[in-house]
Amino acid sequence: MPSPALLASYRRLFAAPGAVAFTLAGLLGRLALSMYGVSLVVLLSERRGSYGLAGAVSAAGLVFGAIGMPLIGRLVDRYGQARVTVPAALYSAVPMAALLLCVHLGGPDWTLFLSSAACSATPNLGGMARSRWAHLYRDDPAARHLANSFEQALDELCFMAGPVLAMLLCTTLAPEAGMIATGALGTVGALLFAAQRRTEPPLPVRESTERRHGSPLRAPGLRVLVLTFLATGMVFGATEITTVAYADALGHKATAGLLLALVAGGSCVAGLLFGLLTPRRAPGARFLLCAAAMAAVLLLPLAAGLGGAGLGALGVALFAAGTATAPTMVTGMTLVQDLLPQRQFNEGMAMAVSGIVVGISAGAALAGTVAEQAAPGTGYALPAAAAGLALLIALAGRRHLTVRRAAEGSPGESAAENAEQIVSGTL
């Protein structure tokens, strides 16, 4: 049961008028996102009888989503959240309905790929929610840290509940039920989110020289973060596939969902507790510490897997492994906000999420190959190696993570002069 201190700390976030409304609306859309993959795989495996086709169609959607998300983010930065979210939400419902229709009518496989790819215009509600928090608490770095921790905990909560809800709908009602619910929740959530106009960040003042500002990736720090998040995504994708394969090898495949929920649960708890800490080091230094912790704790599932541990011991190791991912993500998203001007917030955060999505796809593909050709548990070497890679990337680019850009509209601007102080204080 949450402690009174924890509840009181997070309750103060919602003192801002409209904060509860946009949080609940965004939660619906993010729940839909977490249901999409499982719903699609179950639908195609049942109606087309092919897990290979289901995985390929899902991968196509992820790849095009990684491309489309930053483009939508750029439009949001240019025209505002509501003006872009409403048409994007209505549009994305069309290819999802088309996919269901193609499955029902027995359309050729290429129509499934096309429909899945066309769903890539889904708005990034998580990034837009973080942008709203950054605007609401632009002069309060501690509150922004708390808000980013809360958002990460919500992400983990969605990815614990979403797949379970999707499986329940698909298995108790019809294989199409998960996709129908995904489309309905996603559209309604996005429209309700866009309707919360009083918390929408205002568009920054546009300058005559703005045409010279290109992609957010021109910022070296963001390139480091995207690559680090790509490696972190590989951790997620490889852990998921390896855990399913390990549980299956022990004859308990049905428990894989519970084991994966423990990973998300560990991350959720760590994210909430991390938000209560008073950050004293600069975000760049905290990011290195979090990446190092993630690399260390991911050795636990590897040791359990190679040692032939039972599901109980593996569950403990996976819960512990999850505790380092949320702080890494929280600090990384804080860095995105610090390194970019407000006019590039949404595009920059969408690029970070796209890196995670690409990493998940790559990690899942590699883990699937290892699961088929190596002994059970060997695949846990992949997330451990990916976490080590994330740490190496962060270390190699650490000088770009310690420079805070005092750009117009950037929250916490007044603290720019302290950005180089990365060795003082404690987390």
DAFEN-V733959 format. One record per backbone hydrogen bond with DSSP energy under -1.0 kcal/mol. CO is the residue of the C=O (numbers start at 1). NH is the residue of the N-H. If there is no record, write none. Layout:
{{CO:NH} {CO:NH}}
This chain:
{{3:7} {4:8} {5:9} {6:10} {7:11} {8:12} {10:13} {11:14} {12:15} {16:19} {18:22} {19:23} {20:24} {21:25} {22:26} {23:27} {24:28} {25:29} {26:30} {27:31} {28:32} {29:33} {30:34} {31:35} {32:36} {35:39} {36:40} {37:41} {38:42} {39:43} {40:44} {41:45} {42:46} {43:47} {44:48} {50:54} {51:55} {52:56} {53:57} {54:58} {55:59} {56:60} {57:61} {58:62} {59:63} {60:64} {61:65} {62:66} {63:67} {64:68} {65:69} {68:72} {69:73} {70:74} {71:75} {72:76} {73:77} {74:78} {75:79} {76:80} {80:84} {81:85} {82:86} {84:88} {85:89} {86:90} {87:91} {88:92} {89:93} {91:94} {92:96} {93:97} {94:98} {95:99} {96:100} {97:101} {98:102} {99:103} {100:104} {101:105} {102:107} {108:111} {109:113} {110:114} {111:115} {112:116} {113:117} {114:118} {117:120} {119:122} {123:125} {124:128} {125:129} {126:130} {127:131} {128:132} {129:133} {130:134} {131:135} {132:136} {133:137} {135:138} {137:140} {138:412} {140:144} {141:145} {142:146} {143:147} {144:148} {145:149} {146:150} {147:151} {148:152} {149:153} {150:154} {151:155} {152:156} {153:157} {154:158} {155:159} {157:161} {158:162} {161:165} {162:166} {163:167} {164:168} {165:169} {166:170} {167:171} {168:172} {169:173} {169:174} {174:177} {176:180} {177:181} {178:182} {179:183} {180:184} {181:185} {182:186} {183:187} {184:188} {185:189} {186:190} {187:191} {188:192} {189:193} {190:194} {191:195} {193:196} {195:197} {197:200} {207:210} {209:212} {210:213} {215:218} {216:219} {219:223} {220:224} {221:225} {222:226} {223:227} {224:228} {225:229} {226:230} {227:231} {228:232} {229:233} {230:234} {231:235} {232:236} {233:237} {234:238} {235:239} {236:240} {237:241} {238:242} {239:243} {240:244} {241:245} {242:246} {243:247} {244:248} {245:249} {246:250} {247:252} {248:251} {252:255} {253:256} {255:259} {256:260} {257:261} {258:262} {259:263} {260:264} {261:265} {262:266} {263:267} {264:268} {265:269} {266:270} {267:271} {268:272} {269:273} {270:274} {271:275} {273:276} {274:277} {282:286} {283:287} {284:288} {285:289} {286:290} {287:291} {288:292} {289:293} {290:294} {291:295} {292:296} {293:297} {294:298} {296:299} {297:300} {299:303} {300:304} {301:305} {302:306} {303:307} {304:309} {305:308} {310:314} {311:315} {312:316} {313:317} {314:318} {315:319} {316:320} {317:321} {318:322} {321:324} {324:328} {325:329} {326:330} {327:331} {328:332} {329:333} {330:334} {331:335} {332:336} {333:337} {334:338} {335:339} {336:340} {341:344} {342:345} {344:348} {345:349} {346:350} {347:351} {348:352} {349:353} {350:354} {351:355} {352:356} {353:357} {354:358} {355:359} {356:360} {357:361} {358:362} {359:363} {360:364} {361:365} {362:366} {363:367} {364:368} {365:369} {366:370} {367:371} {368:372} {369:373} {370:374} {375:378} {377:380} {378:381} {379:382} {380:384} {381:385} {382:386} {383:387} {384:388} {385:389} {386:390} {387:391} {388:392} {389:393} {390:394} {391:395} {392:396} {393:397} {395:398} {397:400} {405:407} {407:410} {412:415} {413:416} {415:418} {416:419} {418:421} {420:422}}
